[in-house]
Amino acid sequence: MQTYPLKCEILRALSQCRGYLLPEPTLHHQLRLLLRPAPAELEFQTALRELDTAQLIIGARDGLGGPVKWRLTDAGRAEFEQQMF
């Protein structure tokens, strides 16, 4: 799978959370159900890393070592809205 459609779907999924944090396993599961072929773990992690590096998403981990939870940044929201039109 190419990373551009995967990145778009990550932005779409996080935009639907309206600023709330989405746990990484939930995000990956949602994308595996939505996309065909389903993204492999390496593809998913690469897309997350690239979006994070571009400051379109931001991840947070609680102090107990739980999964990373992701949300859109303002720049990510603007990028997603720009793609929609």
DRENLO-644456 format. One line per field, with one value per atom (N, C-alpha, C): residue in one letter; atom name; x, y, z. Coordinates in steps of 0.02 Angstrom, whole numbers, plus 50000, padded with zeros to 5 digits. Atoms other than C-alpha are relative to their C-alpha. Layout:
N
type	c(A | ...)
atom	c(CA | ...)
X	c(X | ...)
Y	c(Y | ...)
Z	c(Z | ...)
end
This chain:
85
type	c(M | M | M | Q | Q | Q | T | T | T | Y | Y | Y | P | P | P | L | L | L | K | K | K | C | C | C | E | E | E | I | I | I | L | L | L | R | R | R | A | A | A | L | L | L | S | S | S | Q | Q | Q | C | C | C | R | R | R | G | G | G | Y | Y | Y | L | L | L | L | L | L | P | P | P | E | E | E | P | P | P | T | T | T | L | L | L | H | H | H | H | H | H | Q | Q | Q | L | L | L | R | R | R | L | L | L | L | L | L | L | L | L | R | R | R | P | P | P | A | A | A | P | P | P | A | A | A | E | E | E | L | L | L | E | E | E | F | F | F | Q | Q | Q | T | T | T | A | A | A | L | L | L | R | R | R | E | E | E | L | L | L | D | D | D | T | T | T | A | A | A | Q | Q | Q | L | L | L | I | I | I | I | I | I | G | G | G | A | A | A | R | R | R | D | D | D | G | G | G | L | L | L | G | G | G | G | G | G | P | P | P | V | V | V | K | K | K | W | W | W | R | R | R | L | L | L | T | T | T | D | D | D | A | A | A | G | G | G | R | R | R | A | A | A | E | E | E | F | F | F | E | E | E | Q | Q | Q | Q | Q | Q | M | M | M | F | F | F)
atom	c(N | CA | C | N | CA | C | N | CA | C | N | CA | C | N | CA | C | N | CA | C | N | CA | C | N | CA | C | N | CA | C | N | CA | C | N | CA | C | N | CA | C | N | CA | C | N | CA | C | N | CA | C | N | CA | C | N | CA | C | N | CA | C | N | CA | C | N | CA | C | N | CA | C | N | CA | C | N | CA | C | N | CA | C | N | CA | C | N | CA | C | N | CA | C | N | CA | C | N | CA | C | N | CA | C | N | CA | C | N | CA | C | N | CA | C | N | CA | C | N | CA | C | N | CA | C | N | CA | C | N | CA | C | N | CA | C | N | CA | C | N | CA | C | N | CA | C | N | CA | C | N | CA | C | N | CA | C | N | CA | C | N | CA | C | N | CA | C | N | CA | C | N | CA | C | N | CA | C | N | CA | C | N | CA | C | N | CA | C | N | CA | C | N | CA | C | N | CA | C | N | CA | C | N | CA | C | N | CA | C | N | CA | C | N | CA | C | N | CA | C | N | CA | C | N | CA | C | N | CA | C | N | CA | C | N | CA | C | N | CA | C | N | CA | C | N | CA | C | N | CA | C | N | CA | C | N | CA | C | N | CA | C | N | CA | C | N | CA | C | N | CA | C | N | CA | C | N | CA | C | N | CA | C | N | CA | C | N | CA | C | N | CA | C | N | CA | C)
X	c(50042 | 50000 | 50044 | 49963 | 50061 | 49981 | 50012 | 50077 | 49953 | 50043 | 49980 | 49928 | 50069 | 49807 | 49995 | 50000 | 49851 | 50004 | 49995 | 49903 | 49935 | 50065 | 49741 | 49949 | 50049 | 49640 | 50016 | 49982 | 49737 | 49975 | 50025 | 49699 | 49924 | 50073 | 49516 | 49976 | 50021 | 49501 | 50010 | 49987 | 49581 | 49957 | 50043 | 49476 | 49931 | 50065 | 49320 | 49999 | 49996 | 49382 | 49991 | 50012 | 49361 | 50044 | 49952 | 49518 | 50014 | 49987 | 49504 | 50054 | 49946 | 49646 | 49973 | 50020 | 49627 | 50059 | 49946 | 49728 | 50025 | 49969 | 49849 | 49971 | 50028 | 49781 | 49930 | 50068 | 49604 | 50005 | 49990 | 49665 | 50022 | 49975 | 49759 | 49944 | 50056 | 49610 | 49949 | 50048 | 49494 | 50025 | 49973 | 49610 | 50004 | 49999 | 49629 | 49931 | 50068 | 49440 | 49980 | 50020 | 49426 | 50038 | 49957 | 49571 | 50013 | 49981 | 49606 | 50053 | 49982 | 49734 | 50011 | 49991 | 49743 | 50073 | 49930 | 49898 | 50035 | 49958 | 50036 | 50025 | 49976 | 50107 | 50056 | 49944 | 50266 | 49975 | 50028 | 50166 | 49964 | 50037 | 50055 | 50048 | 49952 | 50203 | 50038 | 49965 | 50293 | 49956 | 50046 | 50140 | 49991 | 50006 | 50117 | 50063 | 49937 | 50301 | 50007 | 49994 | 50295 | 49951 | 50049 | 50136 | 50022 | 49975 | 50212 | 50058 | 49942 | 50374 | 49977 | 50027 | 50271 | 49957 | 50039 | 50182 | 49926 | 50071 | 50012 | 49960 | 50030 | 49976 | 50048 | 49958 | 50039 | 49978 | 50014 | 50051 | 50017 | 49988 | 50043 | 49996 | 50001 | 50080 | 49991 | 50008 | 50020 | 50060 | 49944 | 50142 | 50003 | 50003 | 50088 | 50024 | 49975 | 50159 | 49947 | 50054 | 49994 | 50016 | 49988 | 49976 | 50002 | 49999 | 50014 | 49929 | 50065 | 49857 | 50014 | 49986 | 49850 | 49943 | 50049 | 49760 | 50030 | 49978 | 49768 | 50027 | 49979 | 49865 | 49958 | 50035 | 49795 | 50022 | 49974 | 49908 | 49972 | 50029 | 49842 | 49927 | 50070 | 49663 | 49995 | 50000 | 49702 | 50018 | 49980 | 49789 | 49942 | 50057 | 49641 | 49944 | 50054 | 49515 | 50018 | 49977 | 49620 | 49992 | 50007 | 49619 | 49928 | 50071 | 49430 | 49971 | 50029 | 49405 | 50044)
Y	c(49941 | 50000 | 50062 | 49937 | 50175 | 50038 | 49967 | 50287 | 50060 | 49941 | 50437 | 49984 | 50015 | 50354 | 49982 | 50018 | 50284 | 50062 | 49938 | 50455 | 50040 | 49965 | 50531 | 49969 | 50034 | 50400 | 50009 | 49985 | 50429 | 50070 | 49932 | 50615 | 50000 | 50002 | 50576 | 49970 | 50033 | 50457 | 50046 | 49956 | 50581 | 50063 | 49941 | 50726 | 49984 | 50019 | 50629 | 49997 | 50002 | 50625 | 50069 | 49931 | 50815 | 50021 | 49977 | 50844 | 49950 | 50051 | 50692 | 49953 | 50046 | 50568 | 49931 | 50066 | 50404 | 49952 | 50048 | 50254 | 49969 | 50027 | 50187 | 49933 | 50064 | 50008 | 50008 | 49988 | 50074 | 50030 | 49969 | 50183 | 49948 | 50051 | 50038 | 49951 | 50047 | 49921 | 50031 | 49965 | 50050 | 50002 | 49996 | 50070 | 49931 | 50067 | 49882 | 49979 | 50015 | 49869 | 50041 | 49953 | 50017 | 49991 | 49999 | 49997 | 49930 | 50062 | 49859 | 50015 | 50049 | 49793 | 50035 | 49972 | 49818 | 50019 | 49979 | 49915 | 49954 | 50040 | 49811 | 50045 | 49962 | 49864 | 50048 | 49957 | 49933 | 50060 | 49945 | 50038 | 50050 | 49959 | 50102 | 50042 | 49965 | 50148 | 50053 | 49952 | 50233 | 50061 | 49944 | 50338 | 50044 | 49961 | 50389 | 50042 | 49964 | 50437 | 50059 | 49946 | 50541 | 50057 | 49949 | 50631 | 50037 | 49970 | 50662 | 50047 | 49959 | 50727 | 50064 | 49941 | 50845 | 50043 | 49965 | 50903 | 50007 | 50002 | 50856 | 49962 | 50037 | 50738 | 50003 | 50002 | 50726 | 49942 | 50058 | 50574 | 50014 | 49993 | 50563 | 49930 | 50064 | 50418 | 50016 | 49987 | 50409 | 49973 | 50019 | 50381 | 49926 | 50071 | 50199 | 49956 | 50039 | 50145 | 49972 | 50022 | 50124 | 50017 | 49985 | 50141 | 50075 | 49931 | 50303 | 50018 | 49974 | 50407 | 50060 | 49950 | 50520 | 50048 | 49950 | 50679 | 50044 | 49953 | 50805 | 50063 | 49932 | 50966 | 50048 | 49950 | 51128 | 49996 | 50007 | 51106 | 49938 | 50061 | 50929 | 50010 | 49986 | 50989 | 50042 | 49958 | 51123 | 49959 | 50044 | 50994 | 49956 | 50044 | 50876 | 50039 | 49961 | 51013 | 50022 | 49981 | 51068 | 49942 | 50060 | 50889 | 49987 | 50013 | 50884 | 50043 | 49954 | 51029 | 50007)
Z	c(50000 | 50000 | 50000 | 49999 | 49963 | 50063 | 49937 | 50114 | 49994 | 50005 | 50043 | 50017 | 49980 | 50051 | 50074 | 49929 | 50222 | 50043 | 49962 | 50285 | 49998 | 50006 | 50219 | 50046 | 49957 | 50311 | 50074 | 49931 | 50471 | 50019 | 49987 | 50459 | 50005 | 49998 | 50423 | 50066 | 49938 | 50571 | 50060 | 49944 | 50690 | 49998 | 50004 | 50624 | 50029 | 49973 | 50674 | 50076 | 49927 | 50854 | 50031 | 49978 | 50865 | 50058 | 49951 | 50966 | 50056 | 49949 | 51079 | 49977 | 50015 | 51088 | 49980 | 50023 | 50993 | 50011 | 49988 | 51055 | 49935 | 50060 | 50925 | 49978 | 50022 | 50927 | 49970 | 50026 | 50897 | 49930 | 50065 | 50753 | 49948 | 50047 | 50672 | 49983 | 50013 | 50692 | 49953 | 50043 | 50613 | 49928 | 50067 | 50464 | 49966 | 50028 | 50441 | 49975 | 50023 | 50427 | 49939 | 50052 | 50309 | 49934 | 50060 | 50187 | 49973 | 50033 | 50061 | 49949 | 49949 | 50063 | 50067 | 49933 | 50250 | 50011 | 49989 | 50305 | 50049 | 49955 | 50382 | 50056 | 49942 | 50549 | 49981 | 50020 | 50469 | 49960 | 50039 | 50344 | 50046 | 49953 | 50484 | 50042 | 49958 | 50595 | 49960 | 50043 | 50450 | 49986 | 50013 | 50407 | 50062 | 49938 | 50590 | 50011 | 49989 | 50604 | 49952 | 50048 | 50444 | 50016 | 49981 | 50499 | 50063 | 49938 | 50671 | 49985 | 50019 | 50594 | 49965 | 50035 | 50484 | 50046 | 49949 | 50644 | 49981 | 50017 | 50574 | 50053 | 49945 | 50719 | 50059 | 49941 | 50897 | 50043 | 49958 | 51009 | 50072 | 49928 | 51198 | 50031 | 49963 | 51314 | 50073 | 49929 | 51492 | 50039 | 49960 | 51633 | 50017 | 49984 | 51652 | 49943 | 50056 | 51485 | 49954 | 50045 | 51394 | 49928 | 50071 | 51207 | 49987 | 50022 | 51118 | 49978 | 50021 | 51093 | 49955 | 50051 | 50940 | 49992 | 50020 | 50890 | 49946 | 50050 | 50750 | 50032 | 49981 | 50771 | 49958 | 50041 | 50703 | 49927 | 50068 | 50552 | 49966 | 50028 | 50528 | 49981 | 50015 | 50535 | 49936 | 50060 | 50405 | 49938 | 50056 | 50294 | 49979 | 50015 | 50307 | 49965 | 50031 | 50267 | 49930 | 50067 | 50118 | 49952 | 50043 | 50050 | 49982 | 50012 | 50063 | 49945 | 50049 | 49943 | 49939)
end
